[in-house]
Amino acid sequence: MMIALIALTYLAFGLLAMSMFGHFRESMGRAPKTLESRLLCTGGWLALLASFVLGVMGYGWGYGSILFFGLMTLAALPVVLQLSYASRSLPKTLILAPVILIAGWFI
């Protein structure tokens, strides 16, 4: 379940990053449409909320909430590094994240 939570939190931060004009333009080579930006932002916040809820459901309030903040740090670092050094690879890894999420859920 830990791998699934990491993948979900990574997906959330990736979607939130892609909702920003500059990051979207660097990664996709074009400016985002308003609807795309809003959908990416909404999806990112929903994925972050789902990560918190699943962490609390799986590990309880005490450990789950602490785990959530640690996972946010762990998941934000690769997104920041990707945007800094290989911004074109972020959309490809965001497509791969749900596959890892599903596989990690069953491991």
C-alpha positions in Angstrom: 0.0 0.0 0.0 3.0 2.3 0.6 4.0 2.2 -3.1 0.4 3.1 -4.1 0.4 6.1 -1.7 3.7 7.3 -3.0 2.5 7.0 -6.6 -0.7 8.8 -5.8 1.1 11.7 -4.1 3.6 11.9 -7.0 0.6 12.0 -9.4 -1.0 14.8 -7.3 2.1 17.0 -7.3 2.7 16.3 -11.0 -0.8 17.4 -11.9 -0.5 20.5 -9.7 2.8 21.4 -11.4 1.3 20.8 -14.9 -1.6 23.1 -14.0 0.8 26.1 -13.9 1.3 28.0 -17.1 5.1 27.9 -17.1 5.5 24.3 -16.2 2.9 23.2 -18.8 4.5 25.2 -21.5 8.0 23.8 -20.8 6.7 20.2 -20.6 4.2 20.3 -23.5 5.7 22.9 -25.8 2.5 25.0 -25.9 0.4 27.1 -23.6 -2.4 25.4 -21.6 -6.0 26.1 -22.3 -8.0 27.4 -19.3 -10.1 24.2 -19.0 -6.9 22.1 -19.1 -5.3 24.1 -16.4 -8.4 23.9 -14.2 -8.9 20.2 -14.7 -5.2 19.5 -13.9 -5.4 21.7 -10.7 -8.7 20.0 -9.6 -7.3 16.5 -10.3 -4.1 17.3 -8.4 -6.0 18.5 -5.3 -8.3 15.5 -5.5 -5.4 13.1 -5.8 -3.7 14.8 -2.8 -6.9 14.5 -0.8 -7.2 10.9 -1.8 -3.7 10.2 -0.7 -4.4 11.7 2.7 -7.6 9.8 3.1 -6.1 6.5 2.1 -3.1 7.0 4.4 -5.4 7.7 7.3 -7.7 4.8 6.5 -4.7 2.4 6.1 -2.6 3.5 9.0 -4.9 5.4 11.4 -4.9 9.1 12.3 -1.7 9.2 14.3 0.6 7.4 11.9 -1.3 8.1 8.7 -1.3 11.9 9.0 2.5 11.9 9.7 3.1 9.5 6.9 1.1 11.8 4.5 3.4 14.8 5.2 6.5 12.6 4.7 5.1 11.3 1.4 4.5 14.8 0.2 8.1 15.6 0.7 9.2 12.3 -0.9 6.9 12.8 -3.9 7.6 16.5 -4.5 11.3 16.0 -4.9 11.2 14.0 -8.1 8.7 16.4 -9.6 10.9 19.3 -8.8 14.0 17.6 -10.2 12.1 16.5 -13.3 10.9 20.1 -13.9 14.4 21.4 -13.4 16.4 18.9 -15.5 14.0 17.0 -17.8 10.7 18.8 -18.0 9.6 17.0 -21.2 9.6 13.6 -19.3 7.0 14.7 -16.7 3.9 14.0 -18.8 5.2 10.5 -19.6 5.8 9.6 -16.0 2.4 11.0 -15.0 0.9 8.5 -17.4 2.9 5.8 -15.8 2.0 6.8 -12.2 -1.6 5.3 -12.2 -0.1 2.0 -13.4 2.3 2.0 -10.5 -0.6 3.0 -8.2 -2.7 0.0 -9.2 0.2 -2.4 -9.1 1.3 -1.1 -5.7 -2.2 -1.4 -4.3 -2.1 -5.2 -4.9 1.4 -5.8 -3.8 
